Amino acid sequence: MFEKLVEIICNYVEVEPEQVQPESRFMEDLGFTSFDFMSMLGEIEDTFDVEIDETAAADIRTVQEAVDYLETLKD
């Protein structure tokens, strides 16, 4: 799941896949804007066939937190 998420992240911001680490923060480290982040969430919902709660999404700061959250949705 991490690798697929990295692939999606690279569609939205100018980073190389190897620059994206589990502890990378979306805004501070990867350069996401709020619009980029919300757009990416839409693609994640389509890709993983999940429904992301906006309140929960607001608490996601790092790539690993996103992976952990997505894993709870897939169960």
N, CA, C and O of each residue as an XYZ file, in Angstrom:
300
protein
N       0.823     -1.196      0.000
C       0.000      0.000      0.000
C       0.866      1.259      0.000
O       0.528      2.251     -0.646
N       1.984      1.214      0.728
C       2.882      2.371      0.785
C       3.362      2.751     -0.615
O       3.359      3.927     -0.976
N       3.772      1.761     -1.398
C       4.311      2.035     -2.728
C       3.255      2.675     -3.633
O       3.560      3.600     -4.387
N       2.029      2.189     -3.560
C       0.950      2.758     -4.379
C       0.657      4.189     -3.942
O       0.393      5.057     -4.773
N       0.705      4.430     -2.633
C       0.466      5.770     -2.123
C       1.569      6.725     -2.591
O       1.289      7.871     -2.944
N       2.800      6.263     -2.595
C       3.919      7.083     -3.084
C       3.698      7.455     -4.547
O       3.937      8.592     -4.952
N       3.242      6.489     -5.330
C       2.956      6.726     -6.744
C       1.912      7.842     -6.901
O       2.063      8.733     -7.737
N       0.865      7.778     -6.093
C      -0.192      8.794     -6.143
C       0.363     10.153     -5.700
O       0.088     11.170     -6.335
N       1.135     10.172     -4.624
C       1.729     11.422     -4.118
C       2.532     12.108     -5.217
O       2.449     13.325     -5.381
N       3.302     11.340     -5.960
C       4.161     11.902     -7.006
C       3.359     12.498     -8.165
O       3.903     13.263     -8.961
N       2.080     12.158     -8.266
C       1.214     12.775     -9.274
C       0.838     14.203     -8.891
O       0.431     14.991     -9.745
N       0.972     14.533     -7.619
C       0.482     15.824     -7.125
C       1.571     16.824     -6.780
O       1.344     18.032     -6.842
N       2.735     16.343     -6.422
C       3.823     17.260     -6.070
C       5.109     16.838     -6.758
O       5.280     15.679     -7.136
N       6.011     17.801     -6.914
C       7.269     17.564     -7.631
C       8.316     16.919     -6.715
O       9.270     17.570     -6.290
N       8.120     15.630     -6.421
C       9.112     14.886     -5.647
C       9.378     13.559     -6.344
O       8.524     13.023     -7.051
N      10.566     13.051     -6.130
C      10.911     11.733     -6.652
C      10.413     10.681     -5.655
O      10.397     10.930     -4.450
N      10.010      9.514     -6.152
C       9.496      8.481     -5.244
C      10.440      8.164     -4.080
O       9.988      7.940     -2.957
N      11.732      8.145     -4.345
C      12.668      7.803     -3.260
C      12.772      8.892     -2.182
O      13.320      8.652     -1.107
N      12.246     10.083     -2.474
C      12.235     11.159     -1.482
C      11.086     11.001     -0.486
O      11.105     11.611      0.583
N      10.098     10.194     -0.825
C       8.921     10.023      0.037
C       9.210      8.908      1.039
O       9.406      7.753      0.663
N       9.232      9.273      2.312
C       9.488      8.335      3.397
C       8.232      8.212      4.255
O       7.363      9.082      4.201
N       8.122      7.137      5.050
C       6.940      7.013      5.924
C       6.742      8.228      6.836
O       5.608      8.615      7.117
N       7.838      8.824      7.294
C       7.732      9.966      8.215
C       7.588     11.313      7.494
O       7.479     12.350      8.147
N       7.586     11.308      6.153
C       7.422     12.552      5.388
C       6.082     13.192      5.705
O       5.048     12.525      5.698
N       6.106     14.494      5.984
C       4.876     15.241      6.251
C       4.397     15.834      4.932
O       5.187     16.378      4.161
N       3.092     15.725      4.680
C       2.536     16.160      3.395
C       2.813     17.634      3.119
O       3.320     17.979      2.053
N       2.488     18.492      4.058
C       2.622     19.935      3.819
C       4.078     20.395      3.937
O       4.620     21.009      3.018
N       4.693     20.097      5.063
C       6.020     20.635      5.365
C       7.134     20.020      4.515
O       8.016     20.733      4.038
N       7.094     18.703      4.327
C       8.203     18.020      3.646
C       7.964     17.820      2.147
O       8.901     17.890      1.351
N       6.723     17.575      1.773
C       6.432     17.234      0.381
C       5.866     18.402     -0.412
O       5.758     18.323     -1.636
N       5.504     19.480      0.264
C       5.066     20.682     -0.429
C       3.620     20.685     -0.894
O       3.268     21.408     -1.827
N       2.780     19.882     -0.252
C       1.364     19.866     -0.605
C       0.689     21.173     -0.187
O       1.008     21.749      0.853
N      -0.243     21.621     -1.013
C      -1.175     22.672     -0.592
C      -2.436     21.948     -0.112
O      -2.588     20.745     -0.327
N      -3.321     22.674      0.526
C      -4.577     22.061      0.975
C      -5.354     21.505     -0.216
O      -5.945     20.428     -0.135
N      -5.346     22.256     -1.331
C      -6.046     21.795     -2.528
C      -5.430     20.505     -3.064
O      -6.152     19.572     -3.416
N      -4.083     20.446     -3.127
C      -3.404     19.225     -3.587
C      -3.815     18.034     -2.728
O      -4.126     16.953     -3.230
N      -3.807     18.270     -1.414
C      -4.101     17.187     -0.468
C      -5.525     16.668     -0.662
O      -5.746     15.458     -0.711
N      -6.483     17.580     -0.772
C      -7.869     17.153     -0.941
C      -8.069     16.456     -2.299
O      -8.827     15.490     -2.392
N      -7.404     16.934     -3.328
C      -7.480     16.284     -4.643
C      -6.907     14.871     -4.575
O      -7.466     13.930     -5.137
N      -5.768     14.742     -3.867
C      -5.140     13.433     -3.721
C      -6.059     12.480     -2.964
O      -6.136     11.299     -3.302
N      -6.754     12.976     -1.949
C      -7.676     12.110     -1.199
C      -8.747     11.535     -2.114
O      -9.125     10.371     -1.975
N      -9.237     12.344     -3.049
C     -10.223     11.843     -4.008
C      -9.671     10.704     -4.847
O     -10.352      9.705     -5.078
N      -8.450     10.855     -5.295
C      -7.828      9.775     -6.085
C      -7.601      8.531     -5.233
O      -7.776      7.409     -5.708
N      -7.211      8.729     -3.977
C      -7.009      7.592     -3.065
C      -8.326      6.839     -2.874
O      -8.348      5.608     -2.880
N      -9.423      7.582     -2.704
C     -10.729      6.931     -2.549
C     -11.055      6.074     -3.768
O     -11.525      4.945     -3.631
N     -10.804      6.610     -4.955
C     -11.072      5.861     -6.190
C     -10.149      4.656     -6.325
O     -10.594      3.563     -6.674
N      -8.866      4.859     -6.047
C      -7.876      3.798     -6.230
C      -8.088      2.627     -5.276
O      -8.030      1.466     -5.680
N      -8.334      2.948     -3.998
C      -8.448      1.900     -2.982
C      -9.898      1.526     -2.679
O     -10.157      0.667     -1.837
N     -10.849      2.177     -3.371
C     -12.275      1.914     -3.174
C     -12.658      2.030     -1.697
O     -13.217      1.110     -1.100
N     -12.332      3.205     -1.130
C     -12.658      3.491      0.272
C     -13.333      4.853      0.357
O     -13.302      5.638     -0.591
N     -13.932      5.117      1.491
C     -14.548      6.408      1.779
C     -13.747      7.043      2.914
O     -13.715      6.517      4.027
N     -13.105      8.169      2.631
C     -12.268      8.836      3.632
C     -13.093      9.872      4.381
O     -13.712     10.749      3.778
N     -13.090      9.758      5.695
C     -13.790     10.715      6.544
C     -12.988     12.013      6.589
O     -11.800     11.996      6.910
N     -13.633     13.140      6.269
C     -12.909     14.419      6.204
C     -12.309     14.827      7.541
O     -11.231     15.420      7.585
N     -13.000     14.514      8.629
C     -12.472     14.835      9.962
C     -11.203     14.036     10.226
O     -10.221     14.575     10.737
N     -11.222     12.762      9.880
C     -10.036     11.918     10.058
C      -8.910     12.391      9.141
O      -7.747     12.404      9.545
N      -9.242     12.773      7.926
C      -8.234     13.229      6.963
C      -7.515     14.479      7.470
O      -6.327     14.667      7.207
N      -8.231     15.320      8.188
C      -7.626     16.553      8.708
C      -6.537     16.267      9.723
O      -5.675     17.111      9.966
N      -6.571     15.073     10.325
C      -5.565     14.698     11.328
C      -4.358     13.988     10.718
O      -3.382     13.721     11.420
N      -4.412     13.685      9.439
C      -3.309     12.961      8.787
C      -2.204     13.950      8.420
O      -2.424     14.874      7.637
N      -1.038     13.754      8.981
C       0.093     14.651      8.738
C       1.220     13.984      7.944
O       1.900     14.638      7.152
N       1.414     12.675      8.161
C       2.538     11.984      7.514
C       2.032     10.887      6.585
O       0.874     10.471      6.645
N       2.936     10.435      5.726
C       2.604      9.348      4.801
C       2.233      8.091      5.586
O       1.280      7.400      5.226
N       2.973      7.787      6.654
C       2.671      6.592      7.453
C       1.297      6.687      8.105
O       0.578      5.691      8.177
N       0.925      7.874      8.581
C      -0.418      8.038      9.148
C      -1.484      7.762      8.089
O      -2.525      7.178      8.390
N      -1.226      8.178      6.862
C      -2.168      7.906      5.763
C      -2.276      6.406      5.505
O      -3.376      5.878      5.339
N      -1.134      5.722      5.471
C      -1.128      4.269      5.258
C      -1.890      3.569      6.377
O      -2.718      2.694      6.121
N      -1.605      3.960      7.627
C      -2.276      3.341      8.778
C      -3.784      3.539      8.689
O      -4.557      2.610      8.924
N      -4.198      4.767      8.345
C      -5.628      5.052      8.235
C      -6.278      4.223      7.130
O      -7.354      3.656      7.318
N      -5.608      4.160      5.970
C      -6.163      3.372      4.859
C      -6.290      1.895      5.217
O      -7.235      1.229      4.796
N      -5.341      1.389      5.990
C      -5.398     -0.017      6.386
C      -6.598     -0.279      7.291
O      -7.175     -1.365      7.244
N      -6.985      0.701      8.118
C      -8.179      0.512      8.956
C      -9.441      0.477      8.093
O     -10.409     -0.199      8.441
N      -9.437      1.195      6.977
C     -10.603      1.223      6.093
C     -10.738     -0.065      5.280
O     -11.847     -0.450      4.907
N      -9.638     -0.717      5.011
C      -9.655     -1.918      4.172
C     -10.065     -3.169      4.955
O     -10.397     -4.194      4.359
N     -10.042     -3.085      6.284
C     -10.374     -4.258      7.099
C     -11.843     -4.642      7.008
O     -12.269     -5.609      7.639
